[in-house]
Amino acid sequence: FVLSSGMREISFLYEFTAKSFMNILDCVLGKDDLGNSGDDSDRMSALKTALFKEVASRVARGLKAEDKMTFALLLAKIYTGVSALDRSSDNLRTDDIFVAIDGAFGVNFPWQGRGLNNLREVTFQDINSTVPLLLCSAPGHDVSVRVEKMAKSESKELASVAMGSVEGYHTAENLIIGASKRGTWVMIKNCHLCTDWLEDTLIKILHALNAGTHKEFRIFITSEISPKLPTALLQICDIIVAEAPTGIKASLSRFFSSISNERFGNSVKNRLYLILGWVHAVVQERLRFMPNGWSEQYEFTEADAIHALDVIDSLVDESCGKKQNIDPEKLPWDAIRTTLCKGVFGGRITNDADQAILDKLVNTTFVKESFNLDFQMAHVDGAPKLPEGSSKDECLEWIESLPSHNPPTWIGLNKMAEAVRDKMVAESVLKKVDVVTSALSYE
């Protein structure tokens, strides 16, 4: 418990309470298969293993990917009594951390957490009618659909409301009160947009949930990861941190899934959307390689790309009218490039070198040659070529054909960038281990 509570030294998001730890203990002590052995030492060993597995499963789901490694290394030291990792090497990699964790616990230890991919188990076994499930995600990564699909598959009535207006506040309050009596489910979405309401109203409502609340009731809360989330809310909730999958393919898939079907009526515009999706994916992916990708942690979001869709539609309609058969040669290429470079994406950039990178990316993709056969999206060996056709289905098939992991050369970085980033992540994990260890020693 001291270790899990010590994780708050790393992030505001990590608020693990004594109550949550007692829930873990109750779960472990209630397991029937732990009492089968008549040997006290065997039973203690089984209890210890079960406790560490349950702690890792529940705590790690509320951590970011890098911090899962930090927590697992710290937990391993408590489990074995010695440091799991030899830190004498100057060339430590994340693979070394993975090996150290597996060496301490075994290969099937759930140090990654029981999270979004185990949503049903979390909902029915780990939380109850008085413990909300807070799903925190990166901007633009909507996880509410996972809850909706689960509710449908389980034949559960789910009412949801998107926050951001006064009307939403009243609707949410009424939904929670009604569902908590009837035993149905409620999802309150985009709660990062209403942190004052969370502090003033929702927390009080959640505190009022008690043993009289219908046992089938569940409340799900979705929010972007934000330091404005009230500490009291973080302490009440069981939390799943849902980080968006990385890579060009994953980013393109998310972007295209956010575009309404009505928008895909023109094959020329569709191709522009596909190019836009690529540019957006590259811009986002380069953030993972700070400070080599960008010099600063710019707040590029999916909202930027959605805004760019409107910009492209407006510029094309103004220049070519709303015709179905548009000549690519007559598209307003200069206007599109300038708006994206100076406004949509460039509006967030403050560094001249970063601006030059963005300009090059946009100026080499938003070109009339992109309608030619075999047009490559990056001027490097192995870079993908745009599909021949541009119907919605052809665009989606092309996205699906991309590899899940792309080389850094596709986003304009050196082929060694991945190794450099991996080393930086490993070093960051070790620094966080030291931060938490130091804080616990001081306490």
C-alpha positions in Angstrom: 0.0 0.0 0.0 2.8 2.4 0.8 4.4 1.8 -2.6 1.1 2.3 -4.5 0.4 5.5 -2.6 4.0 6.6 -3.3 3.3 6.6 -7.0 1.7 10.0 -6.6 5.3 11.4 -6.6 5.3 10.6 -10.4 1.9 12.0 -11.4 -1.2 13.8 -10.0 -3.2 11.0 -11.5 -2.1 8.3 -9.1 -4.2 8.6 -6.0 -4.5 5.1 -4.5 -6.3 5.0 -1.1 -6.4 2.7 1.9 -10.0 1.8 0.9 -8.9 0.6 -2.5 -6.1 -1.5 -1.0 -8.5 -3.0 1.5 -10.7 -4.0 -1.4 -7.7 -5.8 -2.9 -7.1 -7.6 0.4 -10.7 -8.7 0.6 -10.6 -10.0 -2.9 -7.4 -12.1 -2.2 -8.6 -13.4 1.1 -11.9 -14.4 -0.4 -10.3 -16.7 -3.0 -11.5 -20.3 -2.2 -8.5 -22.0 -3.8 -6.0 -20.4 -1.4 -7.3 -22.4 1.6 -6.9 -25.9 0.2 -3.4 -26.5 1.5 -3.0 -27.6 5.1 0.6 -26.4 5.1 0.9 -22.9 6.6 4.0 -22.0 4.6 2.4 -23.1 1.3 -0.7 -21.1 2.2 1.3 -18.0 3.0 3.3 -18.4 -0.2 0.1 -18.7 -2.2 -1.4 -15.7 -0.4 1.7 -13.6 -1.2 1.6 -14.5 -4.8 -2.1 -13.8 -5.1 -1.8 -10.5 -3.3 1.1 -9.3 -5.6 -0.8 -10.4 -8.7 -4.0 -8.6 -7.6 -2.1 -5.4 -6.7 -0.3 -5.4 -10.0 -3.6 -6.1 -11.9 -5.5 -3.3 -10.3 -2.9 -0.6 -9.7 -1.1 -0.9 -13.1 -4.3 -0.4 -15.1 -4.4 3.1 -13.7 -0.8 3.9 -14.8 0.7 5.1 -18.0 2.8 2.6 -20.0 6.1 3.9 -18.8 5.0 4.0 -15.2 3.8 0.4 -15.3 7.5 -0.5 -15.7 8.4 1.7 -12.8 5.8 0.2 -10.5 6.7 -3.3 -11.6 10.4 -2.8 -10.7 9.5 -1.4 -7.3 7.0 -4.2 -6.6 9.6 -6.8 -7.7 12.0 -5.5 -5.1 9.4 -5.9 -2.4 8.5 -9.4 -3.7 12.1 -10.7 -3.9 13.9 -8.5 -1.4 16.5 -7.5 -3.9 16.6 -5.2 -6.9 15.3 -7.0 -10.0 17.5 -5.0 -12.4 21.3 -4.8 -12.8 21.8 -1.1 -13.3 25.6 -1.2 -13.9 25.1 -1.1 -17.7 25.3 2.2 -19.5 23.2 0.8 -22.4 20.0 -0.2 -20.6 17.0 -0.9 -22.8 13.3 -1.4 -22.1 13.8 -5.1 -23.1 16.2 -5.4 -20.1 13.4 -4.1 -17.9 10.9 -6.6 -19.3 13.4 -9.4 -18.7 14.0 -8.3 -15.1 10.3 -8.1 -14.4 9.7 -11.6 -15.8 12.7 -12.9 -13.9 11.2 -11.7 -10.6 7.6 -12.7 -11.1 7.5 -15.2 -14.0 6.4 -14.6 -17.5 2.6 -14.6 -16.9 2.6 -12.0 -14.1 0.0 -9.3 -14.9 2.2 -6.2 -14.4 0.6 -4.5 -17.4 -2.6 -4.3 -15.5 -6.1 -5.7 -15.9 -7.5 -2.8 -17.9 -9.5 -1.9 -21.0 -9.0 -5.3 -22.7 -10.6 -6.9 -19.6 -13.4 -4.3 -19.3 -16.1 -6.9 -18.6 -14.1 -8.5 -15.7 -13.3 -5.1 -14.2 -17.0 -4.0 -14.4 -18.5 -7.1 -12.9 -15.8 -8.3 -10.5 -13.5 -5.4 -9.5 -15.9 -2.5 -9.1 -19.4 -2.3 -7.6 -22.4 -0.1 -7.5 -20.6 2.5 -5.2 -17.3 2.6 -7.0 -17.2 4.5 -10.4 -14.9 3.5 -13.2 -13.0 6.5 -14.5 -11.6 5.9 -18.0 -8.8 8.4 -18.6 -7.4 8.8 -22.1 -5.2 11.0 -24.2 -6.9 13.8 -26.2 -8.7 12.4 -29.2 -8.7 8.8 -28.0 -12.4 8.1 -27.3 -12.9 4.9 -25.2 -16.6 5.4 -24.6 -17.4 3.0 -27.5 -15.8 0.2 -25.5 -18.3 0.7 -22.7 -21.2 1.0 -25.2 -20.2 -2.3 -26.9 -19.9 -4.1 -23.6 -23.3 -2.8 -22.4 -24.8 -4.1 -25.7 -23.2 -7.5 -25.5 -24.3 -7.9 -21.8 -27.9 -6.6 -22.6 -27.4 -3.8 -20.1 -29.4 -0.5 -20.3 -26.8 2.3 -20.7 -27.7 6.0 -20.6 -24.9 8.4 -21.5 -24.5 12.2 -21.6 -21.7 14.3 -23.0 -20.7 17.1 -20.7 -19.9 20.7 -21.5 -23.1 22.5 -20.9 -25.4 23.4 -18.1 -28.1 21.1 -19.6 -25.6 18.3 -19.4 -25.1 18.8 -15.7 -28.8 18.4 -14.9 -29.2 15.5 -17.3 -26.2 13.7 -15.6 -27.5 14.3 -12.1 -31.0 12.9 -13.0 -29.5 9.9 -14.9 -27.3 8.9 -11.9 -30.1 9.2 -9.4 -32.5 7.2 -11.5 -30.1 4.5 -12.6 -28.8 4.0 -9.1 -32.3 3.1 -8.0 -33.2 0.9 -11.0 -29.9 -0.9 -11.4 -29.0 0.4 -14.9 -25.8 1.9 -16.2 -24.8 5.5 -16.7 -21.8 7.0 -18.6 -20.8 10.6 -18.1 -18.5 11.6 -21.0 -15.8 14.3 -21.5 -15.7 15.2 -17.8 -12.5 17.2 -18.3 -14.8 19.9 -19.7 -16.6 20.4 -16.4 -14.1 20.1 -13.6 -15.9 22.7 -11.4 -19.1 20.6 -11.7 -17.1 17.5 -10.7 -15.9 19.3 -7.6 -19.1 20.9 -6.6 -21.7 18.3 -7.5 -20.6 14.9 -8.8 -18.3 14.1 -6.0 -21.1 14.7 -3.5 -23.5 12.5 -5.5 -20.9 9.7 -5.6 -20.3 10.0 -1.8 -24.0 9.5 -1.3 -23.9 6.1 -3.0 -24.2 3.5 -0.2 -25.3 0.0 0.6 -28.8 1.0 -0.5 -27.7 1.6 -4.0 -29.0 -1.0 -6.5 -26.3 -3.7 -6.8 -26.5 -3.8 -10.6 -25.9 -0.1 -10.9 -22.6 1.0 -12.6 -21.3 4.4 -13.4 -18.6 5.1 -16.0 -16.8 8.4 -16.3 -14.7 9.3 -19.3 -12.1 12.1 -19.4 -9.0 13.3 -21.0 -6.0 13.1 -18.7 -6.0 16.5 -17.0 -4.4 18.0 -13.9 -7.7 19.8 -13.3 -9.4 16.6 -12.3 -10.3 16.8 -8.7 -8.2 14.7 -6.3 -11.3 13.6 -4.5 -12.7 12.1 -7.7 -9.4 10.3 -8.4 -9.6 8.8 -4.9 -13.2 7.7 -5.2 -12.8 6.0 -8.6 -11.2 2.9 -9.9 -9.2 4.2 -12.8 -8.1 2.8 -16.2 -5.6 4.9 -18.1 -6.3 4.2 -21.8 -3.3 5.4 -23.9 -3.9 5.5 -27.6 -2.1 2.9 -29.7 1.0 4.4 -31.4 2.0 4.3 -35.0 0.9 5.7 -38.4 -1.7 2.9 -38.9 -3.4 3.4 -35.5 -3.5 7.1 -35.8 -5.0 6.9 -39.4 -7.6 4.4 -38.2 -8.7 6.6 -35.3 -8.9 9.7 -37.6 -10.9 8.0 -40.3 -13.3 6.4 -37.8 -14.1 10.0 -36.6 -15.2 11.2 -40.1 -18.9 10.9 -40.8 -20.0 8.7 -43.7 -21.7 11.6 -45.3 -18.4 13.2 -45.9 -17.1 10.5 -48.2 -19.1 11.4 -51.3 -16.3 12.7 -53.5 -13.3 10.6 -54.4 -11.1 13.6 -54.9 -11.9 15.0 -51.4 -11.5 11.5 -50.0 -7.9 11.4 -51.3 -7.2 14.8 -49.6 -8.6 13.4 -46.4 -6.3 10.4 -46.6 -3.3 12.7 -47.1 -4.5 14.9 -44.2 -4.8 11.7 -42.1 -1.2 10.9 -42.9 0.1 14.3 -42.1 -1.8 14.3 -38.8 -0.4 10.9 -38.0 3.2 12.0 -38.7 2.7 15.1 -36.6 1.4 13.0 -33.7 3.9 10.3 -34.0 6.8 12.7 -33.9 5.7 13.7 -30.4 6.8 10.3 -29.2 10.4 11.1 -30.1 10.8 14.3 -28.1 13.1 16.2 -28.4 14.1 14.7 -31.8 10.6 14.6 -33.2 9.7 18.1 -32.1 11.6 20.5 -29.9 8.6 21.0 -27.6 5.6 18.9 -26.5 3.1 20.7 -28.7 -0.6 20.1 -28.0 -1.5 18.7 -31.4 -4.9 17.0 -31.1 -7.4 15.1 -33.3 -9.5 18.3 -33.1 -6.8 20.0 -35.3 -7.3 17.4 -38.0 -11.1 17.5 -37.8 -10.9 21.3 -38.2 -8.6 20.8 -41.2 -11.3 18.7 -42.8 -13.6 21.7 -42.7 -10.8 23.9 -44.1 -10.2 21.6 -47.0 -13.9 21.3 -47.8 -14.3 25.0 -47.7 -11.3 25.8 -49.9 -12.1 23.1 -52.5 -15.8 24.2 -52.7 -14.8 27.8 -53.0 -12.3 27.1 -55.8 -14.1 24.3 -57.7 -17.7 24.4 -56.7 -19.5 21.4 -55.3 -18.9 19.3 -58.4 -18.4 15.5 -58.3 -15.7 15.5 -61.0 -12.9 17.7 -59.9 -9.7 18.1 -61.8 -6.8 17.5 -59.3 -4.8 20.0 -61.3 -7.3 22.7 -60.4 -7.4 22.1 -56.7 -6.3 25.1 -54.5 -3.0 23.5 -53.5 -1.3 26.6 -52.4 -4.2 27.7 -50.2 -4.4 24.3 -48.6 -0.7 24.1 -47.9 -0.6 27.6 -46.5 -3.6 27.2 -44.2 -2.3 23.9 -42.8 1.3 25.2 -42.3 0.4 28.6 -40.9 -2.9 28.0 -39.3 -4.2 24.5 -38.4 -1.0 22.8 -37.4 1.5 25.7 -37.6 -0.6 27.7 -35.2 0.7 25.6 -32.4 4.4 25.7 -33.4 6.8 28.2 -31.8 10.1 27.0 -33.1 11.5 27.9 -36.5 13.2 24.5 -37.0 9.9 22.8 -36.1 8.0 25.0 -38.6 10.5 24.0 -41.3 9.8 20.3 -40.5 6.0 20.9 -40.8 6.4 22.9 -44.0 8.4 20.1 -45.6 5.9 17.5 -44.6 2.9 19.4 -45.9 4.6 20.7 -49.1 5.7 17.2 -50.1 2.3 15.4 -49.6 -0.3 18.0 -50.5 0.8 18.1 -54.2 -1.0 17.4 -57.4 1.3 14.4 -57.9 -0.5 12.7 -55.0 -3.2 11.7 -57.6 -0.6 9.8 -59.7 -0.2 6.1 -59.5 2.6 4.9 -57.1 2.8 8.2 -55.2 4.9 7.6 -52.1 4.0 9.2 -48.8 7.6 9.6 -47.8 10.8 9.8 -49.8 12.4 6.7 -48.3 12.7 3.1 -49.2 9.7 1.0 -48.3 7.4 4.0 -47.7 3.7 3.2 -48.6 2.2 4.3 -51.9 -1.3 5.7 -52.0 -4.0 3.4 -53.3 -5.1 3.6 -56.9 -8.7 4.5 -55.9 -10.1 6.8 -53.2 -13.5 5.5 -52.3 -14.1 5.2 -48.5 -13.6 1.4 -48.7 -10.4 1.7 -50.7 -9.0 4.2 -48.2 -9.9 1.9 -45.3 -8.4 -1.1 -47.0 -5.2 0.8 -47.6 -5.0 1.9 -44.0 -5.6 -1.7 -42.9 -2.7 -2.9 -45.2 -0.2 -0.8 -43.3 2.1 -2.4 -40.7 1.2 -1.9 -37.1 4.7 -0.7 -36.4 6.3 1.7 -38.8 10.0 2.7 -39.1 10.9 6.2 -37.8 12.1 7.0 -41.4 8.5 7.2 -42.4 8.0 10.3 -40.2 11.3 11.9 -41.3 13.6 10.6 -38.5 16.8 8.7 -38.6 16.5 4.9 -38.5 18.2 4.9 -35.1 15.6 7.1 -33.6 13.7 4.2 -32.1 16.8 2.9 -30.3 17.5 6.4 -29.0 13.9 6.8 -27.8 14.0 3.3 -26.2 17.1 4.2 -24.2 15.5 7.5 -23.1 12.4 5.6 -21.9 14.5 3.2 -19.9 16.5 6.0 -18.3 13.2 7.8 -17.4 11.9 4.6 -15.8 15.0 4.3 -13.6 14.8 8.0 -12.6 11.2 7.5 -11.5 12.2 4.4 -9.5 14.7 6.6 -7.7 12.1 9.4 -7.1 9.6 7.0 -5.5 12.2 5.1 -3.5 13.6 8.4 -2.2 10.1 9.6 -1.2 9.3 6.3 0.6 12.6 6.4 2.4 12.0 9.9 3.6 8.5 9.0 4.8 
